[in-house]
Amino acid sequence: MPAIKLCIIGGGSHYTHHMLATFAHHVKTGDLAGSTIGLYDIHHDNARLMADFGNAVARAKRLDFKVEFQDRLEKALEGADFVFSSIRVGGFDQLEVDEEIPLKCGLFGQETTGVSGVFFMCRQAPVITQHARTIEAVCPQAIVINYSNPSGMVTDLTRRVTKLNCLGLCDGVYGAKWLVCILLGLPMSEANNVHVHVAGVNHCTWALAIRYKGEDLYPRIGELFEKLDWKDEKKTWGWNKDLEQWYRLYRYYGILPGSTFYARYHYYARSFAQEMLEGYRLSRGLRENSARLWPYIKSQIGKPDADFMDAGGESAHGDQAMGALWKMACDTGELETVNVRNDGAVANLPDDAIVEVPAIMTRQGAFPLRVGPLPEPVVSKVHATATHYRLAVDAAMSGDRNLVMQAAMAFPSNTDIDLMEKIVAELFEKHKSWLPQFNVQGSYASRRRKSFRMDSS
C-alpha cells in the first residue's frame, strides 16, 4: 500500500496529536507504511516538539513512518501528496474576544456561525489565501484538505483563489454517530461503525440516513429514545439536556440533525447564549485540552515505551482527518463526510454553495453523492446559513465593512440591526491588528447596491 508525503500546516496544534495517533493506526495495518509527515507552524517550538513526539512513538511501536519539523512552509510542502490546513489566526485570545462581545448583547459567539464566525473568517482569510497560493506554487498536484474553521467558508475561499483540488472536513458528524451509540448502548469507540449520511452546510446538516451493521435505524429512532433511561447519566454520557433537545427536533421534523451539537446555534440560540453566560466557553475548553496535553507530550519524548494519550471522544478529530486521507491515499472508494462545492449534490441548495455531504473517496479526490433534496421544513434554515457563509467569504475577501454587516445579519438568528452595529463595531476595534484587508474600505457593497436598482426608463 502507498507511502505518502503529508504536510500539516498548523502542525504545532495540540490537535495534531490526534491526527498522528490515527495515522499511526493506518501505518500499523501496513497501508501507509514508509510515509513522511512534514509539520509546519509559526510556533516553531510546538511543531518541533510534536515531531519529536511522533518519532518517539514510531520508534517505540516499531512503526515505519517519520515526522519532520520544517521552519519554512515551502520546505514542508516539497513533494507533498496531501496537505492539511489546521490553523487558528489569533489563537485562543481572539476566539475569547469573539465569544465575549456578542454575549454582552445577549447573543452567543461561536467560531463558525453568526457574527463571530464572520470575524473569524475575516481573520483567517489573508493567511489562508497566502498558504493556498504557496501550495499552488510548490505542489499544485497535492490534494488539499482543509481542517481550519470555519471549515465550509475556508474551503470556499481556497476554491475561489486557486485551482487546487480542495475539500473541507469537520468532525461534527460524530455527534450523530455518538447519539446512535447512546441509543443502542454501544461504547464511544463503536462510532466509526455507525454510518450517517448528512446533507446541508457545515454545522447545519440533517441526517438523511442512519445505519449500523447494515440496519436502517430510522424506523427505530423514536422507540430507542423512549426506551432510554434518561436518569442514568452513565448511559446518557451526561448529555441529558442535549439528548432532550435532539429528541424534540426529531419529534417535530421526523429527522435528526447531522451535526447534533451545532443544532443549538439554529434552534436553541437563547438557551445556548444562557449556557455561555453561565460559564461555557470553547476557548476555555481548548486551553484546558492544550494545557493537559503538552506536558504529556514532553514526558513521552525519549521514553522507550512512548505512546499516544488516550483521547476518548477527542479522537474523532484525528479519526475524521486521517480516515479521509487513508481512503483517498489507498483509493478505497469508501464514503466520507466532506465539504465540497454543491453542483447538484443537494438538489434544493445553490450549486455554488459549499455543502457537507457523503462523498466517494479516491486517489483523485472526493466525489460527492447526489443525495437529493432536503425536506422542505428544514431546508430554509440551511439555505439561509449557506447564504450567510457565502457573504462572510465575500466580506473577508473584499475588506468592505458593509459586507461584514450584511454577512452578520444574514444569519437567521440575527434580527436586530441596532445590536449588530454595536457588536460589529466593537469586534472591529478588538480585532483590528488581525484584519489588514479592512485598513482601506472597499466599494464592493456599493457596486452591489447599484445592481439591485431597476431601470426607470
N, C-alpha and C positions, 0 to 999 in steps of 0.2 A: 504494500500500500504506500501512498506517496509521502515523501518527505517534503515539507514546505518551508518557506520563509514567511514568517508573520511579523509584522511591525505593529506595536501597540503604542499609539500616541496618547500620552497620559498614563504611561506605564508606571509612574510613581504613585498612582492612586491605590488606596487600600483595597479597592475592588479588584485590582489585578491579581491579588491572592486567589480569589475565587476562580478567575479565568485560568490561572496556572494549574490549579487543582484539577479542574475538569480536563484541561489539555493533557495533563499527566495521565489521567484515566485512559484517554484515547491512545496515548503512546504505549501504555501498558498492554493494550489489546493488540498492538502491532500496527495499528492503522496509520499513525503519524510518526513512527519511529524515524530518527535521523533528522528531525526538524530543528529549525533555529527560530527563536523568538527574539526580536530586537525591541528593546524598551527605550522610548524617548519621553522625556518630561522636562518642563522648565525647572522643576525641583530636582536637580541632578542627584542629590544625596538620597532621596527617596527611591528614585529609579535604580540607582546603583545597589542600594540595599535589597530591593526586590529582585534584581538579577542575581545577586549573591545567594539569596534565599532559594530561588528557583533552582539554581545549580546545586545547592546543598541537598535539596530533596531529591534531585535527579541522581546524584551520587549515592545517597543513602538507599534509594529504592532500585538502583541499577537500571535506570530508565534512560533510553537513548534519545535525549534532546538536550539542547543547551540554550541558555538565556544570556543575551548580550546587552550591556548598557551602552548607549551611544549619546554623546552630548550634542550632536548635531542631527537635526531631523533628516537632512539629505542622506547622511550616512546610514541611519536606521532604515531608510526606505530602499536602499540599494538592493535590487533583486527580489523585492517583496512580491509574493503571490497574493497575499491578503494584507489589508491594512485595517486595523481597528482604531476608531477615534473615540476616546472616552475622557473628555476634558470638562473642566468647570471654570470658566473665566470669572475671576473674582473670588473663587473659593467659597468656603463656608460663611465668611464675613458678609459677602454681598447677598448670599442666599438669606441670611438672617435679616438683612435690610428688606428684602422682598417680602418676607413673612410679616415683619412688624408693622410696616407703614399702612398696608390696607386694613390691618386689624384695628387701627385707631378709628377707622370709619365703619367698622362692623363687617368688613369683608375679609374672606380668607386670602392668604397669599401663598401661592404654590408655584413650583418651578416650571411647570409645563402648561399651565392653564390660567386664564384670566389676565389681569393687568401685570401681575408678577411674571407670568410666563412670557408676556410680550417683552418685558425688560430683560429677562434672562436671554431671550433670543437676540435682542439688540446687543447685549454684551458678547455673546458667542460669535456673532456674525463676522466681525473683522478677522478674528483669529481662525475660525473655521474656513473662511474664504482663502486666507493665506495658506493654510495647510492643504486645502484641496488643490490649489494651483501648484503647490510644490509636489504633491503626489502625481499630478498630471504630467509634470515635467520630468520626474525621476523614474516613476514606474507606472506609466499610463495603462499597462495591461492588468494591473492589480485589481482585485475586487475589493471595494471599499465598504466596510461595514460600520455604520455609524451607531455608536452606543452612547453618544453625548446627548443629554437633554437640552431643550425639548426635542425629543427624537424625531417626530414627524416633521417639525419645522426645519431642523438642521439637515435632514435628508432632502427636503425640498430645496433649500439653499444650495447644497452641494450639487444637485442636479441642474440648477439654474446657471451656476457659474463655471461648470466644467462639463465634459462629456464622459466622465468616469462611470464605470459600472458600479453603481452605488445602491445600497439598500440600508434600511434602518432596522434596529432591533429594540425591543422593550420586553422586560420580563413580567410585565403586568398580567399577561395571560396566566401566569402561575397562580394568581389569586383565584381564578375559576378552577384550576386544577386542584388547589388545596381545598377549596369548598367541596368538591366532589369527594376528596379523601375523607373529610369530616363526615359527610353524609353517609359514606359507605363504611366508616370505621376503619379506614386504612391509615398506615403511618405516612408522614410527610414525604418520605423517600419514594413512595409509590406514585408521586405526582407525575414523574416522567412517563408513566404508562397510561395516564389519562389523556385522551385526545380531545381537544376543544378547538372547533373551527369558529373563529371570530370574524366579524366584519364591522367596519367603522373606521374611525381615525384614532390615532394614538390617545390612550386614556379615555376614549369614548367609544367603546365597542360593545357588541352584543354577541352572545354565543349562539350561533345558528345550529350547531351540532355538538353533542357531548357523548363520548363513547369511552367505555372501559372494557378491555378484553373483548372487543367486538360488539358489545351490547349497547344499543341506543338507550341512554339513561333518561331522556326527556320524559317518556311516559311514566317514569317512577319518581321524578323530582318532587312533586307535591307530597307524595306518600313518604318519601325519605325525610323531608322537612318535618312532617307531622310526627314521625316516629323518633325524631332526635330528642334526646334528653337535654333540654335547654339549661337545666340547673347544674349539670355535670360539666364543670369547666375543663376537666381533663379531656372529655370527649369533644368539647367545642373549641378546645385550644385557647380558651379565654376570649373568644371572639363573639360573645353572645350578642352584643349590640350590632356588630357588623352582620351577623347571620340574620338578625331580625330585619335589618334594612334590606338585605338581598332578597329575603323571602317576600317582603312587601312588594318589591319590584316584580318578582315573579308572579305574585297573585294578580297584580294589575295588568301586566303585559304578556304573561304567558311565556316569557323568555327571560333568561338570566343575563346580567351584564357580563361581557367577556373580560373586562378589566375591573374585577369586582371592587377592589379598594378605591378605585377612582370614580366609581359611580356617585360617590358622595359629593364630588365637585359639581355635579349636574342636578342631582335630585335631593341632596341633603346639605345644601350650601350653608344655611343658617346654623344647623347643628354642628357642621364641621368648623365653622368660624368660632362657635362657642367652645368646641373642643380645643381649639388653638388658644383661645383666651384663657382656658383653664390650665394650659401648660404644654400642650403638644407642639413640638416644632421638629420638622425634618432636619433642620440644621443641627439641633442638639443631638438627635439620634445618630446622624452621620459623624459628628465629632466624637461621640462616645464609642462608636464602632471603630473609628480610626485610632483613637487613643488606646483601645483594648488590643488591637491587632499589632501595632508596630513593636511594642515590647516583645511580643511573642515571636515576631519575625526575627528580631535581633537575637533572641535567645537560641534560635534554631541554627543560625549560621555557624558552621564549624562542628556541629554535632554529628556523630556518625549515624544516628538514627533520626535525623531531621525529617519532619513531616509537616503536612498542611494541618491547620487548625480545623476542627470540625465546625463547619459554618452553619449547620442547621438550615433554616429557611433561607439564609443569605446565599446558600449555594446555588439558588435559582439564577442569580446573576451570571455566574460562570457557566452553568448548565445551558442557559439560553444562548449565550455568546459562543461558546466553543462547540455546542451541539450544532448550531447553524454552520459554523466553519467546517466542522468534520463532515457534515452532509454534503457540502459543496466540494471540499478537497477530495473526498472519496467518491464523488459523483454518484451518490446513493439514489437520487430521485425521490427521497423521502420528503415529507411535508414539514415545514416550519412556519411559525407566525412571523411575518416580516412587515415592514413599512416600505411600500413602493408606490409609484405612480399608478393611479387607478386604471385608466384606459379600459373601462368597461368591466372591471372585476366585480365592483359593486354597482349594480345596474342603475340605482337611483341616487348616486353621488356623482359630482362632476368628474370628467375624465382627467382633469389636471390636478385633482386632489391627491395628496399622499395618503393612501389608505393602509389600514392594518388588516391583513388577510392571510390565510394559509397559502403557501407557495411551494412549488416543487423545486428542490434544491439540487443543482447540478454544477459541474465544474465551470459552466458558462455563466452561472449566476442564479438568481431566483426568478421563477416564472409563476406569477400568481394564478390561482384558480379563479374561475368565474363563478362567484358564489350566488349570483342572482341579486334581487333587491332586498333591502332591509324592510322589515314590517313597517307599515305606514305610521303606527302610533309612536315609533321611536326614531324614525329617520329624520324628522325635522330638527331635532336637537343635534344629531350627528352632523347634518348638513350645515347648520349654523356654526358648529365648532370647526368644521373644515374651513368655512369662510374666515372665521376668527384666526385660524392658523395661517392661512394664506396672506391675510392682511398684515399679520405680525412679521412675516418674512418680507413683504413689501416695505414695511416700516424700517426694519433692520437694515435693508439694503439701501434705502433711499436717503436716510438721515433726515427725514421730514417729521417734525413733531406732530403735525396734524394727522399723519398716518398712524402714529402711535395712539392717539386718541381714538381714531376710527377702529383700530385693531382691538383696543381695550373695550370699547363699547360694543363690539360685535360679539363678545362672549355673552351667551344667553342670560346669565345671572346678573350682568351689569346693566342696570336700567336707569341709574341716576347720574346725569352728566355733571352735576354740581360736585358730587362726591368724587367722581372720576377725575375732574380737573385738579382737585386738591391732591389726590393720590399721585397722579402723573407728575405734577409739578415737584412734589417732594422726592419722588423716585429719581427724577432727572437730577435734582440737586445732589442726592446721596450717591448717585452712580456716575456723576459727570466725568470723572477721570477714567472711567471704563467705556465711555461711549464716544470715541473720537469722530465717528461719522456724523454726529449731531452738532459739531462745533459750528458748522455753517448750515442753516436751514435751507433745504431744497425747495423746489417748486412743483414736485410731482403731484401733490394733492390738488393744487390749484389747476393744473392741467386736467386732472381727472374731473374736477367740478365743471369745467367748461364743456367737457364731452357729454355731460348729462343734459345740457340745455338744448331745447328744441328750436329749430329754425322757425322764426315767426313770419318769414316772408311767404 
